[in-house]
Amino acid sequence: MNVSAGGWNLPSFWLSQLDLPLRRPPFEGSRSVDVAIVGAGFSGLWTAYFLQELDPSLSIAVLDREFAGFGASGRNGGWVSPYFSASWSQLQEVFGEQTTVRFAREMLDVVDEVGTRVSELGISCHYTKAGSISLMRNQSQVKRAMEEFSNLQRRGIGGGARLLDARDADDVLKVSYVHGASFTSQCATVDPARLVRGLADAVEARGAVIYENSPVEEVGDGFLRVGAHRLSASSIIVATEGYTSELKRWKRQLLPLYSMMIVTEPLSDRQYEAIGSPELGLCFADYRHLVIYGQITHDRRIAFGGRGAPYHRGSSVHRNFDTHGPTRKALHRELIALMPALQDVRIVRHWGGPLGVARDWQPRVVQESGTSLWRIGGYGGDGVSTSLLAAKVTAHAVLGRSDASAAAVVFRRSPRAWEPEPLRWLGVNAGLMLTRLLDTLEDRGVAPRSLERVWESLTGQS
Ligand SMILES: Cc1cc2nc3c(=O)[nH]c(=O)nc-3n(C[C@H](O)[C@H](O)[C@H](O)COP(=O)(O)OP(=O)(O)OC[C@H]3O[C@@H](n4cnc5c(N)ncnc54)[C@H](O)[C@@H]3O)c2cc1C
């Protein structure tokens, strides 16, 4: 963790690049507002933004335990993608074909909406729509990619995605070992810390008050408690994502799963040419099960991340978990395996943070029954664009405005809790081990389909 001269704890490379002002003052005393929001990440801030858009007269307070952008929103891989944490076939089972297709189109559109909103708000966050390439690096990945591609095409929700053979894939990004790839131009990147800090300034400029250094210890129907201080509100929205398990009443709702990142120094001309001179802002990943993701940053670095860090018993979240030596080494190894030309590149920073994962990998906007208390989140690793859609649904629901979007149907479902411990710990970590094993066997060309089915039922993914 970097502690800068101003006393900031900066848990990511992106945040460490910013010239941050002093922290905003904490909440003190007692006050009453129309809407109080816990958590100043994308969810909390976009919700404040849409509430202001729908009713500029509302008094809104946003409280963060640390500062705006401290959580996943200031730390992520910066993919503004149309991807959703649950598969389209999972959604189809629950909502049927029509709603699923409508929702998938809303997810495609939100990639552009993020760009439009940040440009209207004058937020300079390097929003670049350079597309994303998903590489197929063994025969199992080829099969999965083909199935996924034809499913999307059949439903008309491919968003202009196209298949590339190995040679065409090389023209987009030169990596070792590639059978082919799918490419979509409907994907953008941002510097996430710039986006979330800019959004905080924007909602503040429109009249919301943001309190930093304000840990909410109790959430009741109509009030929040921060130490001895009490904030009353007609509506309360909890947007604490990967930290939600720390609030006792929602301990088993969202599982904190750590995702980790590394970032390189800016590539030299030689290194950049050796990986095919990709477009700045390009996203890249492959079809393995243990997710990896990268972006070519605006200043020609590679920001590269992945899963695989352990889940901690009791859904605990701690600053010490924000870095993880073995995952850092594994990410470095994977990056070099993908791009051997970067053998000598220096890794200048490693960090991570908790994702909020719902039991069925589907995010929610939940109203606690009979109260004016709401919860938003559970995006898995896909919250940069999804949080905007969820926030819009939340703002409409809180104000009782009609909302004909498919997102309103998809997000507004009853939640499902995770299993109690130690089952949760055993299940999640066994799932992680199985995920690694499956990827290794697929690389060797010997993964049985039966093992993949066990993996699907253990992790709730397909
Ligand atoms: C390493 C990493 C990489 C990722 N990469 C991508 C990506 O490339 N693309 C993508 O779409 N998604 C990605 N994600 C997921 C995405 O970042 C999140 O889904 C999204 O930022 C969630 O936003 P949020 O506002 O809901 O939560 P957060 O940004 O985590 O905000 C929650 C806030 O609540 C505050 N808080 C917690 N408890 C309290 C309390 N008791 N009182 C007051 N405040 C509290 C925290 O300080 C925090 O600021 C990634 C996540 C991680 C960790």
The ligand as an SDF file (V2000), in Angstrom:
LIG
                    3D

 53 58  0  0  0  0  0  0  0  0999 V2000
   -8.9860   -5.9500   -9.4030 C   0  0  0  0  0  0  0  0  0  0  0  0
  -10.3490   -5.7720  -10.0120 C   0  0  0  0  0  0  0  0  0  0  0  0
  -10.4870   -5.7160  -11.3880 C   0  0  0  0  0  0  0  0  0  0  0  0
  -11.7480   -5.5340  -11.9670 C   0  0  0  0  0  0  0  0  0  0  0  0
  -11.8360   -5.3470  -13.3190 N   0  0  0  0  0  0  0  0  0  0  0  0
  -13.0310   -5.0250  -13.8790 C   0  0  0  0  0  0  0  0  0  0  0  0
  -13.1070   -4.6580  -15.2480 C   0  0  0  0  0  0  0  0  0  0  0  0
  -12.0910   -4.5510  -15.9470 O   0  0  0  0  0  0  0  0  0  0  0  0
  -14.3350   -4.3870  -15.7750 N   0  0  0  0  0  0  0  0  0  0  0  0
  -15.4730   -4.4690  -15.0210 C   0  0  0  0  0  0  0  0  0  0  0  0
  -16.5690   -4.2590  -15.5480 O   0  0  0  0  0  0  0  0  0  0  0  0
  -15.4130   -4.7400  -13.6870 N   0  0  0  0  0  0  0  0  0  0  0  0
  -14.2270   -4.9890  -13.1030 C   0  0  0  0  0  0  0  0  0  0  0  0
  -14.1440   -5.2150  -11.7610 N   0  0  0  0  0  0  0  0  0  0  0  0
  -15.3820   -5.1040  -10.9660 C   0  0  0  0  0  0  0  0  0  0  0  0
  -15.7760   -3.6400  -10.7710 C   0  0  0  0  0  0  0  0  0  0  0  0
  -14.6480   -2.8830  -10.4190 O   0  0  0  0  0  0  0  0  0  0  0  0
  -16.8350   -3.5450   -9.6710 C   0  0  0  0  0  0  0  0  0  0  0  0
  -17.9190   -4.3810  -10.0060 O   0  0  0  0  0  0  0  0  0  0  0  0
  -17.3700   -2.1500   -9.4790 C   0  0  0  0  0  0  0  0  0  0  0  0
  -16.3330   -1.2270   -9.3400 O   0  0  0  0  0  0  0  0  0  0  0  0
  -18.2650   -2.1410   -8.2390 C   0  0  0  0  0  0  0  0  0  0  0  0
  -18.5620   -0.8100   -7.8920 O   0  0  0  0  0  0  0  0  0  0  0  0
  -19.3170   -0.5430   -6.5290 P   0  0  0  0  0  0  0  0  0  0  0  0
  -19.5340    0.8990   -6.4260 O   0  0  0  0  0  0  0  0  0  0  0  0
  -20.5190   -1.4110   -6.4550 O   0  0  0  0  0  0  0  0  0  0  0  0
  -18.3170   -1.0680   -5.3910 O   0  0  0  0  0  0  0  0  0  0  0  0
  -16.9690   -0.4140   -4.8430 P   0  0  0  0  0  0  0  0  0  0  0  0
  -16.2640    0.3690   -5.8680 O   0  0  0  0  0  0  0  0  0  0  0  0
  -16.2060   -1.5130   -4.1740 O   0  0  0  0  0  0  0  0  0  0  0  0
  -17.4730    0.6340   -3.7660 O   0  0  0  0  0  0  0  0  0  0  0  0
  -17.9220    0.2520   -2.4930 C   0  0  0  0  0  0  0  0  0  0  0  0
  -17.5460    1.3910   -1.5510 C   0  0  0  0  0  0  0  0  0  0  0  0
  -18.1860    1.1570   -0.2890 O   0  0  0  0  0  0  0  0  0  0  0  0
  -17.3450    1.6640    0.7260 C   0  0  0  0  0  0  0  0  0  0  0  0
  -17.7770    1.0160    1.9760 N   0  0  0  0  0  0  0  0  0  0  0  0
  -17.7160   -0.2930    2.2880 C   0  0  0  0  0  0  0  0  0  0  0  0
  -18.2260   -0.5030    3.5170 N   0  0  0  0  0  0  0  0  0  0  0  0
  -18.6030    0.6990    4.0010 C   0  0  0  0  0  0  0  0  0  0  0  0
  -19.1890    1.1420    5.2210 C   0  0  0  0  0  0  0  0  0  0  0  0
  -19.4920    0.2790    6.1930 N   0  0  0  0  0  0  0  0  0  0  0  0
  -19.4420    2.4630    5.3930 N   0  0  0  0  0  0  0  0  0  0  0  0
  -19.1540    3.3530    4.4010 C   0  0  0  0  0  0  0  0  0  0  0  0
  -18.5960    2.9780    3.2190 N   0  0  0  0  0  0  0  0  0  0  0  0
  -18.3260    1.6750    3.0210 C   0  0  0  0  0  0  0  0  0  0  0  0
  -15.9530    1.2590    0.2740 C   0  0  0  0  0  0  0  0  0  0  0  0
  -14.9540    2.0490    0.8890 O   0  0  0  0  0  0  0  0  0  0  0  0
  -16.0420    1.4700   -1.2440 C   0  0  0  0  0  0  0  0  0  0  0  0
  -15.5520    2.7270   -1.6310 O   0  0  0  0  0  0  0  0  0  0  0  0
  -12.9060   -5.4280  -11.1440 C   0  0  0  0  0  0  0  0  0  0  0  0
  -12.7690   -5.4780   -9.7600 C   0  0  0  0  0  0  0  0  0  0  0  0
  -11.5100   -5.6550   -9.1870 C   0  0  0  0  0  0  0  0  0  0  0  0
  -11.3810   -5.7050   -7.6850 C   0  0  0  0  0  0  0  0  0  0  0  0
  1  2  1  0
  2  3  1  0
  2 52  2  0
  3  4  2  0
  4  5  1  0
  4 50  1  0
  5  6  2  0
  6  7  1  0
  6 13  1  0
  7  8  2  0
  7  9  1  0
  9 10  1  0
 10 11  2  0
 10 12  1  0
 12 13  2  0
 13 14  1  0
 14 15  1  0
 14 50  1  0
 15 16  1  0
 16 17  1  0
 16 18  1  0
 18 19  1  0
 18 20  1  0
 20 21  1  0
 20 22  1  0
 22 23  1  0
 23 24  1  0
 24 25  2  0
 24 26  1  0
 24 27  1  0
 27 28  1  0
 28 29  2  0
 28 30  1  0
 28 31  1  0
 31 32  1  0
 32 33  1  0
 33 34  1  0
 33 48  1  0
 34 35  1  0
 35 36  1  0
 35 46  1  0
 36 37  1  0
 36 45  1  0
 37 38  2  0
 38 39  1  0
 39 40  1  0
 39 45  2  0
 40 41  1  0
 40 42  2  0
 42 43  1  0
 43 44  2  0
 44 45  1  0
 46 47  1  0
 46 48  1  0
 48 49  1  0
 50 51  2  0
 51 52  1  0
 52 53  1  0
M  END
$$$$
